[in-house]
Amino acid sequence: MGKIFDVKFMISTVPEIIKYLPVTLQLTVIAAAIALVLGFLIALARYFNIRVLSTICKIYISFIRGTPEMVQLLLAYYGIPIFLKGISQATGLNLSVNGVPPSVFAIIAMALNGAAFMSETIRSAILSVDKGQLEACYSVNMTTGQALAKVIVPQAFVTALPPLGNSLISMLKGTSLVFYISVMEIMAAARVVGSRSFRFFEVYIVVSLIYWGCCFVLERLLQYVEKKMRKFER
């Protein structure tokens, strides 16, 4: 009778699984960067209540918040090729996703998901800054862009940093879904290793420890950044 729990096997799987950690981190960093920029633009569109665009942003946010991340990932993976095929047929352009790695679709889906949540965080942080400060900037002939860059956004960013950090951690954990579209990261590696020996429990413990370690380091880094930024507050 075999062992119920094999510690040696679990330890032996660590090098094979952790070698795909750079893929997980790369997906997270790229998707988070895109999501932050897109989320900031969406937040500004809603903050200044730009017609039509603000309504589109509300519908987009509602859709993202109301559908599972797994569904969004599959929609991106299967929908983007169909969308490009439709454009090709309508315009005569030769648009194709053949040869595009699945990780690109994963990044798109993760970025769109993260942007919806980050935009609400950023908008709330901007709204927390007294509107009188914006009016004060206008009174000294500052443009809206200058007021945002020099006065409003720096204050809002300090407020938004903790929830933005939570979004980043959620995106890191969300990479565990991308193995469904054949992206080889630590979760996919764990399934491959586990299927060879049918010891899935051991490999999933390894994966959970890797994710936990990454999130722990990320939490400490975000706390350090927040502490440094709040150093200049009175």
HELIX and SHEET records of a PDB file:
HELIX    1   1 VAL A    7  ILE A   18  1                                  12    
HELIX    2   2 LEU A   21  TYR A   47  1                                  27    
HELIX    3   3 LEU A   53  ARG A   65  1                                  13    
HELIX    4   4 GLU A   69  THR A   91  1                                  23    
HELIX    5   5 PRO A  102  LEU A  127  1                                  26    
HELIX    6   6 LYS A  131  SER A  139  1                                   9    
HELIX    7   7 THR A  144  ALA A  147  1                                   4    
HELIX    8   8 LEU A  148  ILE A  152  3                                   5    
HELIX    9   9 VAL A  153  GLY A  174  1                                  22    
HELIX   10  10 THR A  175  ILE A  181  5                                   7    
HELIX   11  11 ILE A  186  SER A  197  1                                  12    
HELIX   12  12 PHE A  200  MET A  229  1                                  30    
HELIX   13  13 ARG A  230  PHE A  232  5                                   3    
END                                                                             
